[in-house]
Amino acid sequence: MALRFLGADGSGGSTSDAMRALEYALSFGVRISSNSWGGPETSDALRAVVQRAGEVGHLFVTAAGNGGSDVGDGSYFPCAYQKVGALCVAATTQTDQLASFSNYATEYVEIAAPGVDIISTFLESGYKSQFGTSMAVPFVSGAAALAASSFDLDGAVLRRLLIDSARSVPALEGKVGGAGRLDVRNLVLQAESHYLFWLEVSGQHAAQMSATIPANGSLSVWLRVGAESAAHGSHEASVHVAWANGTENVPVVYTYQGWPELQQQPELLEWPQVPVNATVDLSLNVTNLGNGTGRLRVKHLAFPFLNHGAENVTVAPGRSAQLRIGCAPNATGTFAGQAVLQSNSGLDPWSSVQADALEFGTVLNVSLLCTSAAPPYLEMEPFTGAAEVISATQLRAFDSVVHAEWEPLLPPGEVEAELVLPEANNSFGCAPYTSEVGGVALVRRGGCYFLLKAQMAQAAGALGVLLYDNQGPTTTPMLAMPKGGDVPDIPMFMVTQALGEDLAVRLPRVVLRWAPVRVYTSRPPTAPPASVEISISNLGSASLTWEGQPRLSFGASQDSFYTPSVSSSGFSWAELPEGSEIGLFPELNVDDGKFLYTLPFSFSFYGQMFDEVWVCSNGFLAFDAAESGAVRFALPFQRNPQQPNGIVAPFAWDLVCGTCTISAGESTDTGGCAIVQFTDMSFFDKGSIHNAGSDLVSFEVRLCRDGRIHFMYAAFPQPAAGYENAFVGLESMEGDSAIGIRSQLPFAEGKPFSVTLHPWVTAAAATRGQLVANQRAVLRYDVRSTTGYGGFIQLRAQDESGLWHSERKLRLAQDPFQFELIPGDWGPCLVQDCSNFSLGERTRHFQCQGMDGNFYSTDLCDTLCVDLLADWRDKDGESCAAYGSRGWCSDGSYGAGWPASWGAFSDHAFGGYDASMACCACGGGVRRQRPASSEMCENNVVAVDTDCDGLIDCDDSCPLDPSPMIPAPRRV
């Protein structure tokens, strides 16, 4: 029955007409309706009709909508009528992913079905490829009709069977209730199981029958259950018996055990290029086409093949199981093998459940073919971490090394020694050693704190500790130490489980390197930025692609990568060249639009170089938005891995380009910055033309060559409380960290102002690239922070297949830029007292030399104290620079900014030090005395003849004749 209440083009229509169509169908006893329509408007009357339909056994199937949004707030109808019987359907792709346009909500959307590239009937008796949740709905309603056509099932039962029989899809987790995609075959099986319960009398069987029983007589009624296609498992039912004077329900529990029929796919697993010493898994799917529980067992695999799944696997009827078979070659070549799967497939129901069933069932064979190739080899110099000594001149650095939290508290260094295992009963290294180590202790992870392992090894004379993980892959970012623990004097690094187990067999000679590359804060204005240069080489046989990225660490959050400053006097409005306007936005009255802008130069964002950026009409830029189907507007942006990422947000809000101008270009009057200006942006207002409200805001963002980011605010509406939730700040490329500064900004004052975001480091060269065999590249960073952060330059690489990966690190530490007074030679010993020619005084001059070898004003050499440890942080992650700049310290003691509720400095100690010990501003640090510039002398005393008239000043009544020449000292 086809009922239309929409217009011929699929639009228009009214809710009252939709209700009339449904009531018309119900009047004819229709049990299922397919409703590919919906919208944001609710109706109590429509809800009541849907509820009444469910009460009379009708199944109302409806669409989730095509907004690509979470409708968990119940904002899409009739999908939101789930509680009164509506079955709401989302759309999936050919790969079982949620379609980008499909709405979703675990509270209301209970099943998904294909909705992309669906061949559907179309106008004028034609067919057309369509997409939408409107395409997904007929799959579900059609499947329900198929089940209802053979079995006497009402709407409530059909609804439950559709949901219960749906195939679980991981990609739908958190999007669709039950995470299920329609499975028609499984629906039919479960419908049969539900319905195949029969009454039998005298050889005749039916689901319902009537009989006459003579007075004082009896009637035997048999229950018949089961069918070849019924699904296995235990089921509950009841027999309803009614007679003239009453009724009785007799509960029945019955169990089906069917025939397992297993089939594997594919029949050949082939690994095209596996790097030597790498492990790559492929999937083998086994599907149970029968109606009995299938079981299988993977027999032992020959080298280099590995079973990375369970040895024994159970497969329910109509379901599939996934086996993981790996190839892990240790040499180049082609390897062939067989995966032999013993199963109970093909056995009868009784035999298939016996303990020895796998010995007698069908054997499934899968051919295995693996080709291995020599991998690339990534070399980074300098690096910090651990490496194997290959020869006197060659090291092979270990991948994915994890550093210890106390590393910055150690004196910088490097050690080379043999690996030594502790006693067999102390493999974790948590107990005292019974013998001297003398080398680098190799211990397993687990059993005790990392700190205790280091302390035990140190007590046994170890030079360092190499720890190997007890799981793969390694996910621990840092080897943490308990707060207040005694800092070991030796380093510790952790490597992967597989590498550690290999090293435990070979015990080679290794190098532990924990000396960082040091750069300097508080540099004089005339000094260039501190730079780090890293050599990257590919010493392997295959090509690799690489990417470098700086990461803050050792107590400093990545949220601190940029430091903001706000200024009213720093405001200016850039003059852009003619033709800079992006015409896309005002022409289309864009809401939630974006435009890819090519930058005039490579810009460093979070330490990575970019050549283009998305300009988004909601008041932000995004460096990573290519895959996002629509601009994300889910404020705030903080720590959201959903694209777009890499956010630069001067004013991220729900903005519309009504009469706006959005321009982009380079301005010479800003010192070399790429400018994006947003002028007269409207706040979203549903009641206005094009949704562009009358409140306007104008601002610009500047991306500068030195890595700084400036926001300029020219005009904004009042009161500012109306947009207090606007996001102003940055989000990292991974979406795992962000800085939000909206609450710090003076919008309420109503005056133009500016914000500058200063980066910790900026890239000074390309941060990604490709290296063929034996090719070299250079990675450069300028370190600009004055805060004294510490962290890593992290380098990741992979081969063309994506099967080989490598990671290296270089630790970066910041020290205050140091100056040293360089004394000149002593001058002559000059007479100071004419009555005593045996005693004089000599003087010397000084120059102030910086660590870069250049000379500066002697005023810069007045600092006679250096913080004890440049990398020191208290237990809350705060540095000496923070103690000074935030007023926590003053004149060597507690400052006005230190709240009494925080207690003493010692309450925040870390690594055995507190601020009063580590920081100059708090009375600690290392203090130096200024050397003397003059001293008394007795040897070679000379007198001065200032006017060079032949008489020393002591004997000259007029020591300064007119136009004196340069005085010459004379020995007396």
Buried (B, 14 or more C-beta within 10 A) or exposed (E): EEEEBBEEEEEEBEBEBBBBBBEEBBEEEBBBBBBBBBEEEBBEEBBEBBBBBBEEBBBBBBBBBBBBBBBBEBBBBBBBBBEBBBBBBBBBBEEBBBBBBBBBBBBBBBBBBBBBEBEBEEEEEEEEEBBBBBBBBBBBBBBBBBBBEEBEBBBBBBBBBBBEBBBEBEBBEEBBBBBBBBBBBBBBBBBBBBBBBBBBEEEEEEEEEEEEEEEEEEEEEEBEBBBEBBBBBEBEBEEEEEEEEEEEEEEEEBEBBBBBBBBBEEEEBEBEBBBBBBBBBBEBEBBBBBBBBBBBBBEEBEEBBBBEBEEEBEBBBBBBBEBEBBBBBEEBEEBEBEBBBBBBBBBEBEBBBEEEBBEBBBBBEBEBBBBBBEBBBBBBEBBBBBBBBEEEEEBBBBBBBBBBBBBBBBEBEEBBBBBBBBEEEBBBBBBEBEEEBEBBBBBBBBBBBBBBBBBBBBEBBBBBBBBBBEEEEBEEEBBEBEEEBEBBEBBBBBBBBBBBEBBBEEBEEBBBBBBBBBBBBBBBEEBEBBEBEBEBBBBBBBBBBBBBBBBBBBBBEBBBBBBBEBEEEBBBBBEBEEEBBBEBBBEEBBBBBBBEBEBBEBBBBBBBBBEEBBBBBBBBBBBBBEEBEBBBBEBBBBEBEEBBBBBBBBBBBBBBBBBBBBBBBBBEEBEBBBBBBBBBBBBBBEEBEBBBBEBBBBBBBBBBBBBBBBBBBBEBBEEBEBBEEBBBBBBBBBBBBBBBBBEEBEBEEEEBBBBBBBBBBBBBBBBBBEBEBEBEBEBBBBBBBBBBBBBBBBBBBBBEBEBBBBBBBBBBBBBBBEBEBEEEEEBBBBBEEEEEBEEBBBBBEBEBBBBEEEEBEEEBBEBEBBBBBBBBBBBEBBBBBBBBBEEBBBEBEBBEEBEEEEEEBEEBBBBEBBBBBBBBBBBBBEEEEEEEEEEEBEEEBBBBBBBBEEBBBBEBEEBEEEEEEEBEBBEE
